[in-house]
Amino acid sequence: MPPIKKFQREEIIDTAYRIVEKEGFNAINARKIAKELGGSVQPIYHNFSTMEELNKEIFDKIYLKYQKTMQQAIDKEHPYLAKGMAYVKFARVYPEFYKIIFMQESKMNLEEFIEADIETTKDVMESIIKKFDISKADLKDFHIKIWIFTHGLACLVATKTVNFSDDEVRKFLLDTVQQMFRGYKKGDIR
């Protein structure tokens, strides 16, 4: 009997990550990972006590990919536009990852959901306060509304319901942000 191939924890996570990227979380199981690795399921269960433990590691890797994507989106002139474009692009390039992060059942309310993702937009929010002289309370309200709009665009893109070009997404985001700011400045949007 040939010796059982041994795989490192990271090799298993990386392989599972690639499967999820192509097919989604529902496609993941120990046999499929083992087949991709060219071995048995034993090293998987040696490195992870449960599939839930492996799934958490995969989710963490996916979320880190999302955070890096958002952190790389910098535009001092239009910070909300840059982050919005990055968000929609993430949905286009990694639709399965986007669905896992943003299109799953959650027990969080909207405020908790936004707060959980605040690290990816903190820099944008700080620049908006300086650039547009908006209160923190109005900014929070503004941010939630823009996020909901942007999330809608990204969901349409991730599910391939509508095929927006980058130029169309840019126009939607820029127009919406500008119109909302005008409303906040006039005090007539609440």
C-alpha positions in Angstrom: 0.0 0.0 0.0 1.5 3.4 -1.0 2.0 5.9 1.8 -0.7 8.5 2.4 0.2 11.8 0.9 0.5 14.5 3.6 -0.7 18.0 3.0 -0.1 21.1 5.0 -3.0 23.0 6.4 -2.4 25.9 4.0 -2.4 23.6 1.0 -5.8 22.3 2.0 -7.2 25.8 2.6 -5.8 27.1 -0.7 -7.3 24.2 -2.6 -10.7 24.6 -0.9 -10.5 28.3 -1.6 -10.1 27.7 -5.3 -13.0 25.3 -5.4 -15.2 27.8 -3.6 -14.1 30.6 -6.0 -15.3 28.5 -9.0 -18.3 26.7 -7.6 -19.4 28.3 -4.3 -19.4 27.0 -0.7 -22.0 24.4 -1.4 -19.6 22.5 -3.6 -17.0 22.1 -0.9 -16.5 18.7 0.8 -13.6 16.6 2.0 -13.7 14.2 -0.9 -13.6 16.9 -3.5 -10.7 18.7 -1.8 -8.8 15.4 -1.5 -9.4 14.6 -5.1 -8.0 18.1 -6.1 -5.0 17.4 -3.9 -4.5 14.0 -5.3 -4.8 12.2 -1.9 -7.2 10.9 0.7 -9.5 12.8 3.1 -7.3 11.7 6.1 -4.9 14.7 5.9 -8.0 17.1 5.8 -9.4 15.6 9.0 -6.0 15.5 10.6 -5.6 19.2 10.0 -9.2 20.2 10.7 -11.4 18.6 13.4 -14.5 19.5 11.4 -15.5 20.8 8.0 -17.0 23.8 9.8 -13.4 24.7 11.1 -12.2 24.4 7.5 -15.1 26.5 6.2 -14.3 29.2 8.7 -10.7 29.3 7.5 -11.9 29.6 3.9 -14.3 32.4 4.9 -11.5 34.3 6.6 -9.3 34.0 3.5 -12.2 35.2 1.3 -12.9 38.1 3.6 -9.2 39.1 3.7 -9.3 39.1 -0.2 -12.3 41.5 0.0 -10.6 43.7 2.5 -7.4 44.0 0.4 -9.5 44.8 -2.6 -11.2 47.6 -0.8 -8.0 48.9 0.8 -6.4 49.2 -2.6 -9.2 51.4 -3.9 -7.9 54.9 -3.3 -9.0 58.1 -5.0 -8.7 61.3 -3.1 -10.9 63.2 -5.6 -13.8 60.8 -5.4 -13.3 58.4 -2.4 -16.8 57.0 -2.4 -16.7 56.4 -6.1 -13.4 54.5 -5.8 -14.7 52.3 -3.0 -18.0 51.8 -4.8 -16.3 50.8 -8.0 -14.0 48.3 -6.1 -17.1 46.8 -4.3 -18.9 46.2 -7.6 -15.7 45.0 -9.3 -15.2 42.5 -6.4 -18.8 41.2 -7.1 -18.0 40.9 -10.8 -14.6 39.2 -10.5 -15.4 37.0 -7.5 -19.1 36.5 -7.6 -19.1 33.4 -5.4 -17.0 35.2 -2.8 -19.3 38.2 -2.9 -22.3 35.9 -2.4 -20.7 34.2 0.5 -19.9 37.5 2.3 -22.9 39.7 1.3 -25.7 37.4 0.2 -26.1 34.9 3.0 -28.5 34.9 5.9 -27.3 37.0 8.8 -28.7 37.7 12.2 -27.3 41.2 12.2 -29.3 44.4 11.8 -28.3 46.9 9.2 -26.2 49.0 11.6 -24.3 45.9 12.9 -23.7 44.8 9.4 -22.3 48.2 8.4 -20.2 48.4 11.6 -18.7 44.9 10.9 -17.4 46.3 7.6 -16.3 49.7 8.8 -12.6 49.0 8.5 -12.8 48.9 4.7 -14.4 52.4 4.5 -13.1 54.2 7.6 -10.6 56.2 5.5 -13.3 57.2 3.0 -15.7 58.4 5.8 -13.0 60.5 7.4 -12.1 62.2 4.0 -15.8 62.9 3.4 -16.2 64.7 6.7 -13.2 66.9 5.8 -14.1 67.5 2.2 -17.8 68.2 2.5 -18.2 69.5 6.1 -20.8 66.9 7.0 -21.7 65.9 10.6 -20.8 62.4 11.7 -24.5 61.6 12.2 -25.4 62.7 8.7 -22.3 60.9 7.3 -23.4 57.6 9.0 -26.9 58.0 7.5 -25.5 58.9 4.1 -23.1 56.0 4.2 -25.8 53.5 4.9 -27.9 54.8 2.0 -25.0 54.8 -0.4 -24.0 51.3 0.7 -27.5 50.0 0.1 -27.5 51.5 -3.4 -24.1 50.1 -4.2 -24.9 46.7 -2.7 -27.9 46.6 -5.1 -25.7 47.2 -8.1 -23.2 44.6 -6.9 -25.9 42.0 -6.3 -27.1 42.5 -9.9 -23.6 42.1 -11.1 -22.7 39.1 -8.9 -25.8 37.2 -10.0 -25.4 38.3 -13.6 -28.9 39.7 -13.6 -27.7 42.8 -15.4 -24.4 43.3 -17.2 -23.3 46.8 -16.3 -20.2 48.2 -17.9 -17.6 49.9 -15.6 -18.6 53.2 -17.2 -22.3 52.6 -16.3 -21.4 51.7 -12.7 -19.2 54.7 -12.4 -22.0 57.0 -13.7 -24.6 55.5 -11.4 -22.3 55.8 -8.4 -21.1 59.3 -9.1 -24.5 60.7 -9.9 -26.1 59.1 -6.8 -23.4 60.3 -4.4 -23.5 63.8 -5.8 -27.3 64.0 -5.7 -27.4 62.7 -2.2 -24.8 65.2 -1.1 -26.7 68.1 -2.6 -29.8 66.9 -0.7 -27.9 66.8 2.6 -26.5 70.3 2.0 -30.0 71.6 1.2 -31.4 69.7 4.1 -34.2 68.3 2.1 -33.3 64.6 2.1 -34.1 62.7 5.2 
